[in-house]
Amino acid sequence: MVDHEEYWSRIRERGVAALAEELTAEETERLTEEYGAHNYHPLPVVIARAEGAWAYDTEGRAYLDCIGAYSAVSHGHLSPFLVETACAQLRVSALTSRAMYTPQLALFLEGLCRFTECEMACPMNTGAEAVETAIKIARKWAYTRKGVPDDRAEIVVAAGNFHGRTTTIVGFSSEDAYKRHFGPFTPGFVTVPFGDISALAAAITPSTAAVLMEPIQAEAGILIPPDGYLAAVRTLCDQNNILLIWDEIQTGFGRAGRKFAWQYEDARPDLLCLGKALGGGVMPVSAVAGTRDAMEVLHPGDHGSTFGGSPLACAVALAALAEMEVSNLAGRSAVLGARLLAGLRALEDPRIEDVRGRGLLAGLEFHAGTDTGALTQAFLHAGLLTKETRHRTFRFAPPLTIDESLTDEIVRRVALALAATVGG
Ligand SMILES: *Cc1c(COP(=O)(O)O)cnc(C)c1O
């Protein structure tokens, strides 16, 4: 064990990049497990660097990244324009707080509203914060605009939801592992089955402030609601003076083959929760965007974030939006997603129960009893990064910048992994 002074001065002298490069895979795992809380169970691989659709381990083995940081690296790793933007911004300013105006925030807000066809936006950092922000806006809107009696507002959510990990949000999760031993929870949430419009209609009361849902439930196993559901939710909200909040943190920004998954139907939200790919795979950037009527309920002092809307985050996010538009990532996602789904559906394996998805958000579900642990290992050995969501469904969410041949390569590697585990 090196002494205290030597430990810190070594970091200053060698630099973090050099130290990271020298750390062995074994040491990486040991330090992480010894000093890190065990709230994740990583795949047995150490990623040393990543570029485009590829991640490389410490031995230089290449993996096609189909986890894509849960859809946060839609632009691919180290997208050149985003790296250039971040480096340029780091020579100007990085963090100033919202106590002052900055040109980067101004430009980002304009760009985000244009991209989302919304009127106003509130920048945050993580997805959970965007959802919390939307909940606060919806409640305040209900009390100050709709006339719901104080502390009585209800928000209707869907069973199987995933909206993040704060105590309020896990309180209305239906997943035991997310909430057990974390109570007591925030009241004011009502759960209905996802995709069942009459259940939603029955749950609405005069105190309903908002409906908060994902247009496709990604974490629940890439669950797509029945045709017409999204538009019917919109209609119910209109009829009952209720805000519609789509959580598109995972499905947005082209992931599901449209800019936003709500666009498959006439289902424009009042509030849109955004995150993940908004940061271009470089920075944590999230936001709530919405109508002026809803967003205007926030006044100075009501809500805030130290890091939210920082010049660095805003510069990167605006560049990320421009890259999505100019490279037509949503259009690519639609075309390549159809190709990926067709390829996966053509795999003849009796263990496969279902293949579903929209755009480059695909789920490969296996029958009960399948050894998914062995499959996880086999995917890794085939040079493919993918993990189970819930319910024996492997998620495929590669960068939207892949091309036809890489799409086919994903399918080829899935086939290899399936072949390697036959009889397992
Ligand atoms: C990832 C995710 C969140 C939470 O985002 P964090 O940045 O992890 O807080 C919320 N909603 C959905 C749909 C997500 O996929």
The ligand as an SDF file (V2000), in Angstrom:
LIG
                    3D

 15 15  0  0  0  0  0  0  0  0999 V2000
  -33.5820    5.4500  -17.9040 C   0  0  0  0  0  0  0  0  0  0  0  0
  -34.9710    5.8980  -17.7360 C   0  0  0  0  0  0  0  0  0  0  0  0
  -35.3400    6.8090  -16.7180 C   0  0  0  0  0  0  0  0  0  0  0  0
  -34.3710    7.2920  -15.6670 C   0  0  0  0  0  0  0  0  0  0  0  0
  -33.2740    7.9460  -16.1930 O   0  0  0  0  0  0  0  0  0  0  0  0
  -31.9590    8.1600  -15.2760 P   0  0  0  0  0  0  0  0  0  0  0  0
  -31.1000    9.0520  -16.1050 O   0  0  0  0  0  0  0  0  0  0  0  0
  -31.3520    6.8110  -15.0610 O   0  0  0  0  0  0  0  0  0  0  0  0
  -32.4210    8.7750  -14.0030 O   0  0  0  0  0  0  0  0  0  0  0  0
  -36.6470    7.2300  -16.6720 C   0  0  0  0  0  0  0  0  0  0  0  0
  -37.5520    6.7930  -17.5720 N   0  0  0  0  0  0  0  0  0  0  0  0
  -37.2440    5.9220  -18.5400 C   0  0  0  0  0  0  0  0  0  0  0  0
  -38.2870    5.4870  -19.5080 C   0  0  0  0  0  0  0  0  0  0  0  0
  -35.9470    5.4350  -18.6620 C   0  0  0  0  0  0  0  0  0  0  0  0
  -35.6480    4.5400  -19.6020 O   0  0  0  0  0  0  0  0  0  0  0  0
  1  2  1  0
  2  3  1  0
  2 14  2  0
  3  4  1  0
  3 10  2  0
  4  5  1  0
  5  6  1  0
  6  7  2  0
  6  8  1  0
  6  9  1  0
 10 11  1  0
 11 12  2  0
 12 13  1  0
 12 14  1  0
 14 15  1  0
M  END
$$$$
